């Protein structure tokens, strides 16, 4: 099967150096393999989605010199490429899992439910503690809305407020979009076995996973606004050339020497680029 990769930004904030490094790796892997790259907008959690953020992320990615072969703006055979338009697929998956007897309702509090249903980003209040399976074998409380959990791993696939959980949507999308390799931040590593379990249960193809180490600030914490001008849009507004940003990211991966300025396309001829997956595993946490 030919390579299919994806860029899966959540429009909940602005693109910074950390995201850009992961997206650069995803782009390079697809281009090195001569495969296809999909842009998928993960706007699954309406309260957290910022108006206009998806368009700004697309603009930032294009400014950096990244492109894709399928996506909301270019179309393609596996659309729609926006999660809020894919509810019918998630509903199909939920029905299937239910028929297989793999789900159980849970009436633990909303707060607990929300903590375990979002992508567990490090340094984030929503980091997912392991659910002890409290509701697995007890009668559910009729006075509270129930979420649905997957028996193998006890994670939420549909939230009590009716929203689709990140785990379900991502697994269904990667499977149905025939993704062969997922390149994403190492913060999502703990979710990978859950997503593989869902893909297997749904008899969808399981991709290979490459987790890119998170970019950290000088204080060792995951890169964020507190580290100053790390947003790609701020660099663009300050007149920094995109080649410099790409050079910094590529240098942090050990692909080019520090101080290099080049486009993603030019990076494809950097020596050793075909071993990018090995370089990624050893990537430095800081971007100079
Ligand atoms: N949309 C998720 C995020 O931005 C990434 C999901 C994934 O790559 O699996 O955190």
Boltz pocket constraint, residues with backbone or C-beta under 6 A from the ligand:
constraints:
  - pocket:
      binder: B
      contacts: [[A, 8], [A, 9], [A, 10], [A, 42], [A, 119], [A, 170], [A, 183], [A, 184], [A, 185], [A, 188]]
      max_distance: 6.0
